[in-house]
Amino acid sequence: MAAIEMHKAKNFGRGADLAQKACDLNYAQGCFYLGFNNQNGSKYSQCNVFYKKACDLNLGVGCLALANNVRLGIGVNPSLQAAMPFYQKACELGEPLGCSHVKNPGFEGHMGHLSGGKSEISKH
């Protein structure tokens, strides 16, 4: 492994360790980071655990990420009905895309920077 790649891997691991500590201390951003990190690593069911905790800690983007995953069936069985409470909470916390889904449950527009859009995600 090249020196630069080793440095990146070491820093990435340190970031994940710090995010885990932050999440353990109920800092929502740490939980969200872990969710995002797990989703990028194709650990779909685990990412939803962290998004749920971020949402429970009132981080709107965590609610939005969880809602998108539930609606699309990423790490869970797909269910628009089960996703709606998370979209509602995201909206209440100031996430405009959450409000778009609440106003129009069939909304298929921009899914946010987490999912990249429905056509780019395989269901797991």
C-alpha positions as CSV (number, residue, x, y, z in Angstrom):
1,M,0.0,0.0,0.0
2,A,1.4,3.4,-0.9
3,A,2.2,5.8,1.8
4,I,-0.6,8.2,0.9
5,E,-3.1,5.3,0.9
6,M,-1.9,4.2,4.3
7,H,-2.3,7.7,5.6
8,K,-5.8,8.0,4.3
9,A,-6.8,4.7,5.8
10,K,-5.4,5.6,9.2
11,N,-7.2,9.0,9.2
12,F,-10.4,7.4,8.1
13,G,-10.2,4.9,10.9
14,R,-9.5,7.7,13.4
15,G,-12.5,9.7,12.0
16,A,-14.8,6.7,12.5
17,D,-13.5,6.2,16.0
18,L,-14.2,9.8,16.9
19,A,-17.6,9.6,15.3
20,Q,-18.4,6.5,17.3
21,K,-17.4,8.3,20.5
22,A,-19.5,11.3,19.6
23,C,-22.5,9.1,18.8
24,D,-22.1,7.2,22.1
25,L,-22.2,10.6,23.8
26,N,-25.5,11.4,21.9
27,Y,-24.0,13.9,19.4
28,A,-26.3,13.4,16.4
29,Q,-23.7,14.4,13.9
30,G,-21.4,11.6,14.9
31,C,-24.3,9.1,14.5
32,F,-25.1,10.6,11.1
33,Y,-21.5,10.3,10.0
34,L,-21.5,6.6,11.0
35,G,-24.7,6.0,9.1
36,F,-23.3,7.7,6.0
37,N,-20.0,5.7,6.4
38,N,-21.9,2.4,6.7
39,Q,-24.1,3.2,3.7
40,N,-21.1,4.0,1.6
41,G,-19.6,0.7,2.7
42,S,-22.8,-1.2,1.7
43,K,-23.6,-2.0,5.3
44,Y,-27.2,-1.0,4.8
45,S,-29.0,-2.4,7.8
46,Q,-26.3,-0.9,10.1
47,C,-26.5,2.5,8.5
48,N,-30.2,2.7,9.3
49,V,-29.4,2.1,13.0
50,F,-27.2,5.1,13.1
51,Y,-29.5,7.3,11.0
52,K,-32.3,6.4,13.4
53,K,-30.3,7.5,16.4
54,A,-29.4,10.7,14.6
55,C,-33.1,11.3,13.9
56,D,-34.0,10.5,17.5
57,L,-31.5,13.1,18.5
58,N,-33.3,15.6,16.3
59,L,-30.9,15.9,13.4
60,G,-33.2,16.5,10.4
61,V,-30.8,15.1,7.8
62,G,-30.6,11.9,9.8
63,C,-34.4,11.6,9.6
64,L,-34.3,12.3,5.9
65,A,-31.6,9.7,5.2
66,L,-33.6,7.1,7.2
67,A,-36.8,8.0,5.4
68,N,-35.2,7.7,2.0
69,N,-33.8,4.3,2.9
70,V,-37.1,3.0,4.3
71,R,-39.0,4.3,1.3
72,L,-36.5,2.8,-1.2
73,G,-36.0,-0.5,0.7
74,I,-32.3,0.1,1.5
75,G,-31.5,-2.3,4.4
76,V,-35.2,-2.8,5.1
77,N,-38.4,-3.8,3.3
78,P,-39.5,-0.8,1.2
79,S,-42.5,1.1,2.7
80,L,-43.6,4.6,1.9
81,Q,-46.0,4.4,4.8
82,A,-43.2,3.5,7.3
83,A,-41.1,6.3,5.8
84,M,-43.6,9.1,6.2
85,P,-43.1,9.7,10.0
86,F,-39.4,10.2,9.3
87,Y,-40.1,12.6,6.4
88,Q,-42.6,14.4,8.8
89,K,-39.9,14.8,11.5
90,A,-37.3,15.8,8.9
91,C,-39.7,18.5,7.7
92,E,-40.4,19.7,11.3
93,L,-36.6,19.9,11.8
94,G,-36.2,22.2,8.8
95,E,-35.3,19.7,6.0
96,P,-37.1,21.0,2.8
97,L,-36.9,17.6,1.1
98,G,-38.7,16.0,4.0
99,C,-41.4,18.6,3.5
100,S,-41.6,17.8,-0.2
101,H,-42.3,14.2,0.7
102,V,-44.9,15.1,3.3
103,K,-46.8,17.4,0.8
104,N,-46.5,14.9,-2.1
105,P,-45.8,11.3,-0.9
106,G,-45.1,10.2,-4.5
107,F,-42.3,12.8,-4.8
108,E,-39.5,11.3,-6.9
109,G,-37.3,14.4,-7.1
110,H,-33.9,15.0,-5.9
111,M,-33.3,12.6,-3.0
112,G,-30.5,14.5,-1.4
113,H,-26.8,14.0,-1.4
114,L,-27.0,10.7,0.5
115,S,-28.8,8.5,-1.9
116,G,-27.9,9.9,-5.3
117,G,-31.4,9.3,-6.5
118,K,-33.5,6.2,-6.9
119,S,-32.0,5.1,-10.2
120,E,-28.5,4.9,-8.7
121,I,-29.4,2.7,-5.8
122,S,-29.8,-1.0,-5.7
123,K,-32.2,-2.4,-3.2
124,H,-30.7,-4.5,-0.5
